[in-house]
Amino acid sequence: MDSTLTSRVVQHVLAGAKEGLFLTSELLPSERDLAERLAVSRNTVTAAYAELERRGAIRRIHGKGAYLCAVPADEESFSWSGKISRFANALDEPVLELLARSCAGEIRYPFSAGTPSLEIFSKEMYRASVTHVLDGAIPSALAVAPTEGQGRLRSAIAAWLGFSPQHVMITAGAQEGIDLMARCLIEPGDAVVVDAPTYPGALQSFLSAGARLLAWGTEWSLGQLEDLLLRYRPKMIFTTPTFQNPTGRVMSLKTRNGLLELARRYRTPVLEDDVYRETYFGENAMPESLYRLDKHSQVVNVSTFSKILAPGLRIGWLTAPLYMVKQLSLIKMRSNLFTGGLNQLVLADLIERGAFDRHLQQLRSHHRGLCDAALAALEPSLRNGLLRCRVPSGGLYLWCKIVASVDIDEFFGALEASGISVAPGMAFEPRRNKRDSSHFRLCFTAVTQRQLAEGLRKLNRTLERCCSQALPDVQKVRCP
């Protein structure tokens, strides 16, 4: 066998990986196809793939083919990528990295974020609770807390919600609650019904557990749901019925009751992502949560302070039947035996003193003003038919659809060059073979009102420019 030809094939694959011709975690051409493409023998490609696998550049799975691993950096002498599990490789999700970067202050207009406004976060309010806790509860504040969380915070949340403290478990944000449920219930090959579109972090947790995702459109058709339950017997239903992420929709009370009846009939657990419930703009709260409506102990509800107070606190909670609190705590112990004390006690103090409820009232009013400002800033694109946005009654986002013809990659690239990030619609799509390129999610609460107006004016101009390049007659449209 010609070693020179083998080296050529190896270099071809490595060069294609660096240029983006071959993508991480995606299936490489078969040995036969690549041999024909490069006009070499199949044995040469087999030898080249063997050499690439030895280097850790690819992973071959019997019966499925060869998959590209992450290309090691030039200064690395050992390729960890070749040792990464198949599930870990499948979770190379650039959109999650974008969302994380947007929260780290690296982007001037981080409209891809998912954070509440910090403009009205009261340092005095928080400082008073910290002082109160340190003055009165230093031992417990500085010690580790049980896996289920500080009893005082569990009791404070339970009293605030009207539940028993034994049903409440503290988590590191709602994401940990979702991930614990995935690790607790899902085995490889199990089906999970998910909203379509839905929260990317949940998709990644379910996929990492080996789930098959069944898309349930956010029109929330009960007929479609029953068909999925009947045909696939899924292990779990995951939904965000209140200010759904990313669409902002709210599931009706009738549909909520219908969902629970189907879950009861087909004996299917429900995981309710309830993180946006308290972010309504008006005077009236939303329909009751699935957890509160549930009469058969089939619902686990996850929520967080990250969307209603401050994301950096990294404290959330789940509310569940007693058996599931115990099981989820046992799973959490594998990676986090204890939880922190100080922040949990500070949050308990905020709730107990009524400061948290007062903050929520201010936050809702402030968010409503930011939403109105965002819609006003986008008005030129909306008026000229370039863009459509769902007007929400709460939550943190606008779900936007690009109506005009545009090269979506060019549009997102131009936004990035202007210091603007939005979350592409494809990130929320559970049907990975059906990419949504016409939508994007825009967070209107992560910046000041001045930054919001400034950034969205740039977005208008960028969209107009990209549309003008696609359709010359759009050049008549001018966004101020």
Residue pairs with C-beta under 8 A, 6 or more apart in sequence:
1 41
1 43
1 44
1 47
2 44
5 40
5 44
6 44
6 47
6 48
6 51
7 48
8 38
8 40
9 34
9 38
9 40
9 44
9 45
9 48
10 48
10 51
10 52
12 38
13 22
13 28
13 48
13 52
13 57
13 58
13 68
14 52
14 57
14 71
15 21
16 22
17 24
17 57
17 68
17 71
18 71
22 28
22 68
23 68
24 68
24 69
24 70
24 71
24 89
24 92
25 67
25 68
25 69
25 89
25 90
25 92
26 67
26 68
27 64
27 65
27 66
27 67
28 34
28 49
28 58
28 65
28 66
28 67
28 68
29 37
30 65
31 42
31 45
31 46
31 49
32 42
34 45
35 41
35 42
35 44
35 45
38 45
49 58
49 60
49 66
52 58
52 66
53 59
53 60
53 66
53 82
55 79
55 82
56 69
56 72
56 78
56 79
56 80
56 81
56 82
56 83
57 68
57 69
57 71
57 72
57 79
57 81
57 82
58 66
58 67
58 68
58 69
58 82
59 66
59 67
59 69
59 82
59 86
59 89
60 66
60 67
61 67
61 86
67 86
67 89
69 79
69 81
69 82
69 84
69 89
70 81
70 84
70 89
70 92
71 81
72 78
72 79
72 80
72 81
81 89
87 207
87 208
87 210
88 208
90 207
90 208
91 204
91 207
91 208
93 200
93 204
93 427
95 200
95 423
95 424
95 426
95 427
96 200
96 201
96 204
96 427
98 112
98 421
98 423
99 112
99 113
99 114
99 200
99 423
101 107
101 421
102 110
102 111
102 112
102 113
102 421
102 446
103 110
103 113
103 114
103 115
103 311
103 446
107 419
107 420
107 421
108 419
108 420
108 451
108 455
109 418
109 419
109 420
109 421
109 447
109 451
109 454
109 455
109 458
110 421
110 443
110 446
110 447
111 420
111 421
111 422
111 423
111 442
111 443
111 444
111 446
111 447
111 455
111 459
112 421
112 422
112 423
112 441
112 443
113 421
113 443
113 446
114 245
114 307
114 311
114 396
114 397
114 443
114 446
115 306
115 307
115 311
115 396
115 443
115 445
115 446
116 279
116 306
116 307
116 308
116 309
116 310
116 311
116 363
116 367
116 396
116 445
117 363
117 366
117 367
117 370
117 445
117 446
118 310
119 366
119 448
120 359
120 362
120 363
120 366
121 309
121 310
121 359
122 355
122 359
125 350
125 355
125 359
126 346
126 350
128 355
129 346
129 347
129 349
129 350
129 353
129 355
130 342
130 346
132 349
133 141
133 342
133 345
133 346
133 349
134 141
134 342
137 345
140 150
140 152
140 341
140 345
141 341
141 342
141 345
142 341
142 342
143 341
144 338
144 339
144 340
144 341
145 170
145 338
145 339
145 340
145 341
145 344
146 338
146 339
147 329
147 332
147 333
147 336
147 337
147 338
147 339
148 154
148 169
148 170
148 325
148 329
149 168
149 169
149 170
149 171
149 317
149 339
149 344
150 170
150 339
150 341
150 344
150 345
150 348
151 165
152 344
152 345
152 348
153 170
153 315
153 344
153 345
153 347
153 348
154 165
154 168
154 169
154 170
154 317
155 165
155 348
156 347
156 348
156 351
156 352
157 165
157 168
157 317
157 351
158 164
158 165
158 167
158 168
159 351
160 351
160 356
161 168
161 319
163 319
166 322
166 325
167 319
167 320
167 321
167 322
167 325
168 317
168 318
168 319
168 325
169 177
169 317
169 318
169 319
169 320
169 325
169 328
169 329
170 315
170 316
170 317
170 339
170 344
171 177
171 180
171 302
171 304
171 315
171 316
171 317
171 318
171 332
172 314
172 315
172 316
172 336
172 339
173 304
173 306
173 314
173 315
173 316
174 273
174 275
174 302
174 303
174 304
174 306
174 316
174 318
175 201
175 205
175 316
176 316
176 332
177 300
177 302
177 316
177 317
177 318
177 328
178 201
178 202
178 205
178 238
178 271
178 273
178 302
179 205
180 318
180 328
180 331
180 332
181 205
181 236
181 271
181 300
181 302
181 328
182 205
182 206
182 208
182 209
182 211
183 205
183 209
183 331
184 324
184 327
184 328
184 331
185 235
185 236
185 269
186 192
186 206
186 209
186 210
186 211
186 235
186 236
187 209
187 210
187 235
188 209
188 210
189 210
189 212
190 209
190 210
190 211
190 212
190 234
190 235
190 236
191 211
191 212
191 213
191 214
191 232
191 233
191 234
191 235
192 206
192 211
192 212
192 213
192 214
192 234
192 235
192 236
192 237
192 238
193 214
193 216
193 225
193 228
193 229
193 234
193 236
193 237
193 238
193 239
193 268
194 202
194 203
194 206
194 213
194 214
194 215
194 216
194 238
194 239
194 430
195 216
195 217
195 218
195 238
195 239
195 240
195 244
196 215
196 216
196 217
196 218
196 429
196 430
196 431
197 218
197 246
197 247
197 425
197 428
197 429
197 430
197 436
197 439
198 238
198 240
198 244
198 245
198 246
198 428
198 430
199 240
199 245
199 246
199 273
199 428
200 427
200 428
202 238
202 273
203 213
203 428
203 430
206 213
206 238
207 213
211 235
212 232
213 430
213 431
214 228
214 232
214 234
214 430
215 430
215 431
216 224
216 225
216 228
216 237
216 239
217 224
218 244
218 247
218 249
220 239
220 241
220 249
220 251
220 255
220 259
222 255
222 258
222 259
222 262
225 237
225 259
225 262
226 262
226 266
228 234
229 262
229 266
229 268
230 266
233 266
234 268
235 268
235 269
236 268
236 269
236 270
236 271
237 259
237 263
237 268
237 269
237 270
237 271
238 270
238 271
238 273
239 251
239 259
239 270
239 271
239 272
239 273
239 290
240 272
240 273
240 274
240 275
240 276
241 250
241 251
241 255
241 256
241 259
241 272
241 274
241 287
241 289
241 290
242 250
242 251
242 274
242 276
242 277
242 286
242 287
242 289
242 394
243 249
243 250
243 276
243 277
243 279
243 280
243 286
243 392
243 393
243 394
243 395
244 250
244 251
245 273
245 275
245 276
245 395
245 397
245 428
245 441
246 397
246 399
246 423
246 425
246 428
246 439
246 441
247 390
247 399
248 390
248 392
248 393
248 394
248 395
248 397
248 398
248 399
249 390
250 286
250 287
250 393
250 394
251 259
251 287
252 287
253 287
253 288
256 287
256 288
256 290
256 293
257 293
259 270
259 290
260 270
260 290
260 293
260 294
260 295
260 296
260 298
260 299
262 268
263 269
263 270
263 296
263 298
263 299
264 296
264 298
268 298
269 298
269 299
269 300
270 290
270 294
270 298
270 299
270 300
271 299
271 300
271 302
272 289
272 290
272 291
272 299
272 300
272 301
272 302
273 302
274 289
274 291
274 301
274 302
274 303
275 302
275 303
275 304
275 306
275 307
275 316
276 307
276 394
276 395
276 396
277 285
277 286
277 289
277 303
278 308
278 360
278 364
279 307
279 308
279 363
279 364
279 367
279 394
279 395
279 396
280 286
280 364
280 393
280 394
281 364
281 367
281 368
281 371
281 392
281 393
281 394
282 393
282 394
286 394
289 301
290 299
290 301
291 299
291 300
291 301
291 319
297 321
300 318
300 319
300 320
300 321
300 324
301 318
301 319
301 320
302 316
302 317
302 318
303 316
303 317
303 318
303 319
304 315
304 316
304 317
305 313
305 315
305 316
305 347
306 313
306 314
306 315
306 316
307 396
308 360
308 363
309 347
309 356
309 359
313 343
313 347
314 343
315 343
315 344
315 347
318 325
318 328
320 328
347 356
350 356
350 359
351 357
364 394
367 394
367 396
367 444
367 445
369 449
370 444
370 445
370 449
370 452
371 392
371 398
371 444
373 444
373 449
373 452
373 453
374 398
374 442
374 444
374 452
374 456
375 382
375 389
375 391
375 398
377 452
377 453
377 456
377 457
377 460
378 387
378 389
378 398
378 400
378 456
378 459
378 460
380 460
380 479
380 480
381 387
381 459
381 460
381 463
381 464
381 479
382 388
382 389
384 464
384 477
384 479
385 403
385 404
386 402
386 403
386 404
386 463
386 464
386 467
386 474
386 477
387 400
387 401
387 402
387 403
387 404
387 463
388 400
388 401
388 403
389 398
389 399
389 400
389 401
389 442
390 398
390 399
392 398
392 399
396 443
396 444
396 445
396 446
397 441
397 442
397 443
397 444
398 441
398 442
398 444
399 439
399 441
399 442
400 422
400 439
400 440
400 441
400 442
401 438
401 439
402 408
402 411
402 438
402 439
402 440
402 463
404 463
404 467
404 470
404 471
404 474
405 467
405 470
405 471
406 463
406 466
406 467
406 470
407 466
407 469
407 470
408 424
408 437
408 438
410 466
410 469
411 462
411 463
411 466
412 422
412 424
412 440
414 462
414 465
414 466
415 421
415 422
415 459
415 462
418 458
418 459
418 462
419 455
419 458
420 455
420 458
420 459
420 462
422 440
422 441
422 442
422 459
423 440
423 441
423 442
423 443
424 437
424 439
424 440
425 436
425 437
425 438
425 439
425 440
425 441
426 435
426 436
426 437
428 436
428 441
429 435
429 436
444 452
447 455
457 479
457 480
460 479
460 480
461 479
463 479
464 474
464 477
464 478
464 479
467 474
467 477
468 474
468 475
468 477
